[in-house]
Every structure is written in C-alpha cells, then in structure tokens.
Amino acid sequence: MSYETTMSRPNVNRKRSVVVSKKRTSVSLEDSFWVSLQAIVRMEQTTIEHYIEKVERKRETPNLSSNLRIAVLEYFQQIAARSMSVRSGADAMTSHGSLYPDRSGQLAEKVAAYWSRLDTKQPQITE
C-alpha cells in the first residue's frame, strides 16, 4: 500500500485499554500511532504495556495519549537522524572499504519490513 493510499484511509482515533503500573487505563490513539507503537515494541522486544509504563514514568504532561504520540514521533525521529548520519558516513568512507551497519540502520530496515507486511494484509482501497 502506498503512502498516498494510507493517507487517504480514515485514521480513526480509537480508545484502547491497557494495563499500566498494574492499573487498567485507556489511551486514545489514531490507528497510525497504534501501528507505529506496535512496530516499536516489536523492535525493542518488549510489550506495549511495558513501553507505555516507560513513557508514563517520563511523562511531561497529564495526558498519556499525547505523551505516547510524542514518544512514537521522537523514536522514529531518532532512527531517521541516525540513519542520515550513517549515510553521510558512507559517503565519506575512506580506503577501509566497508562501513559496519549500526543498530539504527537495522531498526529502519525492520520498520520498513514491518510496515510492508502490514500493507500486504490491509485491503486495497479503490476510488
């Protein structure tokens, strides 16, 4: 599914129940943020509940849903920044002949693969 098709789909804000610090609570997240959160926890090999607890401990505002959106955005911004620095390092490669891929490059590849799998599972929208 292309970016344009994904963007034309309704991005519904849904309430989801989670257990955070042994208490049941709900978060309201748009589908895109929820899918991104699922990708993060798979890459970090943790659970959604543990990741949310981590975000909650660092909370800067009283709204957990907003903090989750910010955490998801910052996570992928860090991957993008690291990926860009790896690319610039590859451009400036010396005679050593190889550049070892770092964790952020691997994470970026995992994110792309994860979303590609989701795209094949989602029905195509025809206009």
C-alpha positions as CSV (number, residue, x, y, z in Angstrom):
1,M,0.0,0.0,0.0
2,S,1.5,3.3,-1.0
3,Y,1.8,6.4,1.3
4,E,-0.9,8.1,-0.7
5,T,-3.3,5.2,-0.2
6,T,-2.5,5.0,3.5
7,M,-3.1,8.7,3.9
8,S,-6.5,8.5,2.1
9,R,-7.7,5.9,4.6
10,P,-9.6,7.2,7.6
11,N,-7.2,7.4,10.5
12,V,-9.6,6.8,13.3
13,N,-8.8,7.7,16.9
14,R,-9.7,4.7,19.0
15,K,-9.7,4.1,22.7
16,R,-7.7,1.0,23.7
17,S,-7.5,-0.5,27.2
18,V,-4.1,-1.2,28.6
19,V,-2.6,-2.1,32.0
20,V,-0.1,0.5,33.2
21,S,1.6,0.1,36.5
22,K,-0.9,-2.6,37.5
23,K,-3.9,-0.3,36.7
24,R,-6.2,-0.6,33.8
25,T,-6.4,2.6,31.8
26,S,-7.3,3.6,28.3
27,V,-5.4,5.5,25.7
28,S,-6.9,7.2,22.6
29,L,-4.6,6.9,19.7
30,E,-5.1,7.2,15.9
31,D,-4.6,4.0,14.0
32,S,-1.2,5.2,12.6
33,F,0.2,5.8,16.1
34,W,-1.1,2.5,17.3
35,V,0.6,0.6,14.4
36,S,3.8,2.6,15.0
37,L,3.6,1.7,18.7
38,Q,3.3,-2.0,17.8
39,A,6.3,-1.7,15.5
40,I,8.4,-0.1,18.3
41,V,7.6,-2.7,20.8
42,R,8.5,-5.5,18.4
43,M,11.8,-3.9,17.5
44,E,12.5,-3.3,21.2
45,Q,11.4,-6.8,22.1
46,T,9.0,-5.6,24.8
47,T,5.3,-5.3,25.3
48,I,3.0,-2.4,24.7
49,E,2.3,-2.2,28.5
50,H,6.0,-2.1,29.4
51,Y,6.7,0.6,26.8
52,I,3.7,2.7,28.0
53,E,4.9,2.3,31.6
54,K,8.3,3.7,30.4
55,V,6.6,6.6,28.7
56,E,4.4,7.2,31.7
57,R,7.4,7.5,34.0
58,K,8.9,10.2,31.8
59,R,5.5,12.0,31.3
60,E,5.7,15.7,30.9
61,T,2.0,16.4,30.6
62,P,-1.0,14.8,32.3
63,N,-2.3,13.4,29.0
64,L,-0.9,9.9,28.5
65,S,-2.2,9.7,24.9
66,S,-0.4,12.9,23.9
67,N,2.8,11.6,25.6
68,L,2.6,8.4,23.6
69,R,2.2,10.3,20.3
70,I,5.3,12.3,21.2
71,A,7.2,9.2,22.2
72,V,6.4,7.5,18.9
73,L,7.4,10.6,16.9
74,E,10.7,11.0,18.8
75,Y,11.5,7.3,18.4
76,F,11.3,7.5,14.7
77,Q,13.0,10.9,14.5
78,Q,16.0,9.3,16.3
79,I,16.0,6.5,13.8
80,A,15.9,8.9,10.9
81,A,18.7,11.1,12.4
82,R,20.9,8.1,13.0
83,S,20.2,6.7,9.5
84,M,21.1,10.0,8.0
85,S,24.4,10.1,9.9
86,V,25.2,6.5,8.8
87,R,24.5,7.5,5.2
88,S,26.8,10.6,5.5
89,G,29.4,8.3,7.0
90,A,29.1,6.0,4.0
91,D,29.6,8.9,1.6
92,A,32.8,9.9,3.5
93,M,34.1,6.3,3.6
94,T,37.9,6.0,3.5
95,S,40.0,3.3,2.0
96,H,38.9,0.8,4.7
97,G,36.4,-0.5,2.2
98,S,33.4,-1.1,4.4
99,L,31.1,0.5,6.8
100,Y,29.5,-1.6,9.5
101,P,25.8,-1.1,9.8
102,D,24.7,0.2,13.1
103,R,21.6,-0.6,15.1
104,S,19.6,2.4,13.8
105,G,20.1,1.2,10.2
106,Q,18.8,-2.3,11.2
107,L,15.9,-0.7,13.0
108,A,15.0,1.4,10.0
109,E,15.0,-1.8,7.9
110,K,12.8,-3.6,10.4
111,V,10.4,-0.7,10.4
112,A,10.1,-0.8,6.7
113,A,9.7,-4.6,6.6
114,Y,7.0,-4.4,9.4
115,W,5.0,-1.8,7.5
116,S,5.4,-3.7,4.3
117,R,3.9,-6.8,5.9
118,L,1.0,-4.7,7.2
119,D,0.5,-3.2,3.8
120,T,0.0,-6.7,2.3
121,K,-2.5,-7.6,5.0
122,Q,-4.6,-4.5,4.5
123,P,-7.3,-4.5,1.8
124,Q,-6.6,-2.1,-1.0
125,I,-8.9,0.9,-1.2
126,T,-10.2,1.7,-4.7
127,E,-11.5,5.1,-5.5
